[in-house]
């Protein structure tokens, strides 16, 4: 999902129990200090605990969220989600979730960052745990967004989705491909992971979903031997964490903290494209999975808030 992103919607649903010029101008002054806007401890703990995942998994997500917040500093507003959306569960207590949203202020290129975790007990035993962090930029820039999602359906099975999803057509705008994907050599990060014997490419069955990702997107499944659950944690700690940090730093330096000049027409077209994708996230993914997982009442409450955030 992207909140649970679109890319994993099929995995998630199948697992549910029934119930102007493009040249660069000056860079924004992105704070590198750790002084971010004061937030309540309660707001942070609901999301940043990541209570159902292993220590390496938790440390990865906490570090990525902290890096984004520290770099963007006061350009991010505090989280203002209602308490019943920050954390929610179903009636039986078999499914739990937490959301965390911080919007960019008026001078920021960031529209909002959205983090989530979902824990669901599976009918066949075990549990599904999904953690995600996505960052959306405003139509004042055409730079890519950021997405990471870690989906763990068993102690020895994991799917990783990590990408800077493009916001321009790469055939019509080859400079975009060169700037964000070729010159940054992001494809090397995917190649590093695919050298591991446990790593295999992951292919979504949805052509629409495949159309959203970049050529250097990391979509992989990782399978360890049944007796080697610790191997998944080793891969998260020693390999995924390193690759994710490179991808996130690239996004912060080149996308979130660098201004790109667009014409009014270009911004309007980009805003329309962004809105379509956000609407699809609600329509295709969340409107079907959330009611099944949390019940219609809880789903309506959470989706109502998410529609406002997504302007969907």
Buried (B, 14 or more C-beta within 10 A) or exposed (E): BBBBBBBBBBBBBEBBBEEEEBEEEEEBEBBEEEEBBEBEEEBBEBBBBBEBBBEBBBBBBBBBBEBBBBBBBEBBBEBEBEEEBBBBBBEEEBBBBBBBBBBBEEEBBBBBBBBBBBBBBBEEEBBBBBBBBBBBBBBBBBBBBBBBBBBBBBBBBBBBBBBBBBBBEBEEBEEBBEBBBBEBEBBEBBEBBEEBEBBEEBEBEBEEBEEBBBEBBBBBBBBBEEEEBEBBBEBBBEBBBEBBBBBBEBBBBBBBBBBBBBEEEBBEBBBEBBBEBBBBBBEBBBEBBBBBBBBEEBBEBBBEBBBEBBEB
